[in-house]
Amino acid sequence: MQVKTPPGKILDEREELAARAGEVLRLNDMGGWTRAAPNLYPHQWSWDSAFIAIGLAHLDTRRAAREIRGLFAHQWATGKVPHIVFNPKAPPHAYFPGAEHWACAADSPDAPPAPPYTSCLTQPPLHAIAVWHIWEAAGREGEESLSAARAFLQDIYPRLFAWHRYLLTYRDPEGSGLVTIYHPWGSGTDNSPRWDDALAAVEVGDLPPYPRSDLQHVGDPSQRPTKADYDRYLWLVKLIKGAGCDEKAIYRSHPFLVKDVLSSGILVAANEALLKIAEVVGASDQDRELIAGWAERGRWGLETCWDEDLKLCLDYDLRDSKPLRVRTVAGFAPLIAGQQKPERLEALLEVLDSPAFAGYPELRWPLPPSTSPEELRFHPRSYWRGPTWPVVNWLLWWSLLRAGESERAEQLRRAALEQLTAGDFAEYYEPFAGEPIGSLAQSWTAAVALDWLAAGSRPEREPRSTKRG
Ligand code: 2M8
């Protein structure tokens, strides 16, 4: 990767940071796909792969394309992209629940050939966005890379299309524009208080004892979900397996059925990216109209989840027919979706800067904690209940750029890079002391660092900010 370095120590440090980030991605490279982390996560995770491809695009666009191709090779017949593709060579018992726990998914008529086994859940659909990043990076590299990238876009487009169609049909039979999830793991923000109320209603039945492999890989158990959370996660998996991973059966009887605004906001932005990909590959007008309609439906869906008091979007519990009222970073979904009315954007930016998030006075860096520190359920060390997550910062930074808020985006990028200066590339950070916690050498953290560093060395890509107010 090339990082232009104007004279000065700080930028030397940044060059070194880029080298260390590249090293993390090499360490986690399993030969064409990348494990999410060395110990805690020895498999391929769906949205991790998308972030990883965004970072890899600065090192090798072909390798970045391979990351996405590899994941989509395990796409289900319905179009579903599984949340985990299990690494058959991972050490036994390295991760629980592992391949053997999910092997039943391979019995579904829609499952891809196994091994490798996959889970039957999904994660936020960031993939089209990653593909578009690869295309843009190839354009900066020159004609040869561009022609390889064009071939990649031709191959991957129908798969991306099928993936989005799956989300807009199986996962949205109501036609609401919002993605339904069956399990907190489907949100990518597993133990976020977003899910507390919906989970509390899940009655856990008989569960055999199970190992907490995850606790062996972190400094202290408070950084991971509690036993009560895990019992519910495993009970939900058991019910999904009991339903034969059949979407319609799950929809009918599953006790946890929620409209996830973060996945829905990402899907809108991913549909905008898919529209650009459709353009490059010369897709039919019919396809393009459909994709544009999906994006519009998604924006409308998010509008229905807007909470005028909190000035954030709220998830919706389909079983209890009520919004899930808590302030988390997922509430910024309309900012991530993009193309918001000026007053909506204004309101979101105000909340982002306020003491409820990045403006909270005691933060080490002005970066939004995953859950607002003003919430009673905030916990600064517990996974998605308070720590700051570099990948979420990346999503917000990228969204600010698209919204034309380049000054604000630049402030966020600088703070986010400062957080990563030590070079541990932690999974998440305690927001007050800035301590790296969770897993270290986490691939997606290294990947977003590479993208931030590359953005700092390029002339500005987006329009300058027009000052508000
Ligand atoms: C975390 O989720 C896995 C389950 O999928 C876990 O806790 O075991 C989440 O942070 C998720 O968003 C992420 O994709 C995964 C791997 O980094 O870890």
Residues whose N, C-alpha, C, O or C-beta is under 5 A from the ligand:
A	BS01	2M8	A36 Y41 W45 D48 W185 G188 T189
